[in-house]
Amino acid sequence: MVAVSTNGAAGTQVPAASLRNAWVKFGQFTAIQDISLEIEAGAFYSILGPSGCGKSTLLRLVSDLIPPAAGEVSVFGKTTEAARLAREFAFVFQDATLLPWRSALKNVELPLEIGRSRGIDIPVSDKTPMELLELVGLKGRENALPHELSGGMRQRVAIARALVCQPKLLLMDEPFGALDEMTRDHLNLQLLKVWEETGVTILFVTHSIPEAVFLGQKVLMLKAHPGRLHEIVDIDLPYPRSIAQRDTPEFTRYSAHLRGLLEAC
């Protein structure tokens, strides 16, 4: 049976992100309407929904890239601006956006260099940039330039770069969407390893139902026109997860339930 909750309450723990009646408007267009939810610290949330439902807008709202037109948004009990300045979160976009003249290692080190040059006291990961590259499976490729790496490898460099300042919250906007299925499966496993080893909270936008089920402890389903919260589905599958779980009846039931919700959106 598929378990469905109506909210993401985190009990007495300070949530990683909290939205209270949040709206986003672009001129007369309402992108997000009256969303209230709490993102549990340390959890992995997948975000699903039809095109135009505000998935990417939700990440940008949490990351202080766009302001709410109404309502309140906080990250670990701080304003989004204060959380951004404290480097509480990091963003991984659809494109890896690596500097082409810098090696993989130098790209990972870039946030630290920028912080030092500006005299900013930024948190530093317990793992060195080299260790982060190893964590994402790029040991031995630290001196490679971006054009010498595959698309999946470039995204792994982007993830390592995002982790170098030890964020508590990782926002990921469909980072594997342009990759082939086998590479995507491999990176899904790699990302779960990163999540389990670092304890970072992850908000992961995807258009893939199997990917959402495979990765997430919870799936946020959004509705479109305007974007609003439809349901939060708890994915009660054990970790560590394996690709073989996708062939189980439980996985199929979750996928079918989410497909039904998506069709109703």
N, C-alpha and C positions, 0 to 999 in steps of 0.2 A: 504494500500500500504506500502511496506517495504522501509524505508528510508535508503539510503546508502551514507556514506561520504567517501571521498578519503583520508582524513587525520584526525588527532585528535587534531587539533590546539586549543590552550587554550586562544586565544586572547592575551590580554596584561598581563595576569597572568603568573607568572613563572610556567612552567609545572612541574608536579611531576617527570617526567622522560622524557628525550629527547634523541633520537637516530638519528644520521646523518650518512647515508651510512655505517651502522655497519655490519661488517663481523666477523664471528667466524669460525676458522678452527682448526681441530684436525689432525695434520700431513697433509696429502694430502686431507683429507675429509673436505668438506665445510658444516658446520652445519647450519650457517645462512649467507645469501647472501644479502648484500646491503639493509638493512632495515632502513627506515627513518620514524619516527613517533614521536608524542608528546602525552604524557599521561596527561590528564587534572587533575589538583590538585583537590582532593575531590571527584573524580568520581569513579565508580565501573566498571572495565573492566573485562569481561570474555575473556579467550583465548582458541580458538578451533583450531583443525587441525588434520590431520592424524598422525599416529605414525611416528616418525622420522622427523617431520617438525620443530623441534627446540623450542617447547613450554617451556620446562624446561630450555633449554639453554638460552632462552631469559630472564627468571627470574634470572638466575645465572650471566648473563652479566650485568644486572641492579644492582645486589647486590654485584658486585666486586668479585665474586667467580672465574670468568674467565675473561681474558682481551679480548678486541676486536683485531682481526688480522688487521683490518683497520676500519677507521671511528671514530666517537666520541660518547660517552655516558655520559650523565650528570644526576644528581638527584637533583632537586630543585636548579638548577644553579651551583651546585658543581661537582667536579669530583666524580666518584663512590667511590674512596678511601676516599675522604674528607667526603662524606655523610655517609659512613660506620663508620668512626671514630666519627662523630657527632651523631651517632645513629638515623639518619634520617629515616631508614627503618628497618623492621624486617621480618624474613622469617619463614613461617610455612610449614614444609615438609609433605610428605605423611605419615610418621610415626611420632607419637607424641614425641618420643625420650625423655621421662621423666626419671629422675633418680629414680630407683625402691625403694630405701631406704628413699626417701623423700616424705612427704605428698603432696597432691595437692597444699596446700598453700605454702609449702616450695619450691616446684618446680617453682611456680610463682615468688617467692621472689629471686630465684637464680641469675638472671641478676643483681639485685641490690646489692646482696652480693658480686658478682664477681667485680663489679665496685668499691665498697667501699674497697675491699681488695687490689685492684691495684691503689687506689688513683685517680680513674678516675671520673671526674665530668660529670655525665650522667643525661640527662633529666629524670624526674620522672612524671608518669601519675598523672593527677588530682585525679584519683581514687586510693584508696589503693589496694594492692593485694587482700584483702578480698572483696572489692567492685567489683573488676574485675571478681572474681569468681562468685559473685552474678549476674553480668551483663551477663555472659555466661550460667547462669542457674544452677550453682553448689552450691548455698547456702545450708549449712548443710553438704557438703561433703568435706570441707576444710581439714579435718584431715585424709581423706582416702588415703591409699597408691595406687599407680598405678594399682597393681594387683586386687585391690578391686573395680576398676572402669571399666565400659564398654569401648569399643573402641571409641564410640562417646564422652563419658565423658573425656577420655584421650585427645582427640583432642580439646575439649573445654578448658582443662587446658593449652594445648599448645598455644591456641589463647590468653588466658589471660596472659600467660607468655610473648608472643610477644608484648602485649600492655603495659606491665608494665613500659617500658622506653619511653612511649608516642611517638611512631614512627609516622611520617607523611605519610609513605607509607608501606603497608602491602602486602608482596609477598606470595602467597599461591599456592603451587604446588600439585594440586589434593588431598587436605587434606581429602576429604570425599569419595574417590574412593573405599575404601575397606568396606564401611558400607552398611547395608541393606537399602532398599528404604525408609522405614518409618523414620529411624534414620536420613538418609540423608536429607529428607524433613524438619525434625525438626531443624537440624543444619543449613540448608539454611535460615530458618526464624530467627534463633538465630544470624547468621552472619549479616543479613540485619539490625537487631536491633543494633548490635555493630557498624556497619558502620554509621547508622543514628545518633547514640548517640555520637560517637567520631569524626566524620568528616574525618576519615582517608581515604586516597586513597587506593584502593584495586586492585591488579592485580591477577586474579584467574584463574589458569589453570584447565581445566576439559576435559574429553572425552565425557561428556553428553550434548547433544544439549538442552534438556529441562532445565537442571541446568544452562547452559550458558544464556539462554533466561530469566529464572526466576530471576537470580541474577543481571545481568549486565545492565548498562545503554548503554554500547557499547560492541560489541563482535568483537574481533580481530580474523580474520580467516587467518591462515597461510597455505602455500603450502609446500609440501615436495620435497626433493631431487633436489636442496638444499632447506633449510627452508627460506621462504621469505613471505612478507606480501601480502595477496591476496585481502582482502577487510576489511573495518571497517563498521560494521552494527550498526546503531542506533536503540536501542530498546525503542520505545515510548509507554511504559506501565506505568501506574501510580504507585507511591509508597504511602503508604506501600503496599506491595504485599502479596497476599494470595495464598495458594495452589489451591484454586478454579479458579484462573486466568488461570491455565493450560488447562482448558476446554473451554476457550473462542476462538472464531474465530481468534482474533488478535494474540493470542499466537500460535495457530496452523499455521498461515501464516508465522510468524517469524521462527518457527521451520522448516517448509517446505523449506523456502528460504535458511536457513543455511544448511539443509541437501543437497540441490542442490549444494551449494557451496562446501561442503565437498566431495561430489561425483565427482565434477569436479577437485578436488585437486589430 
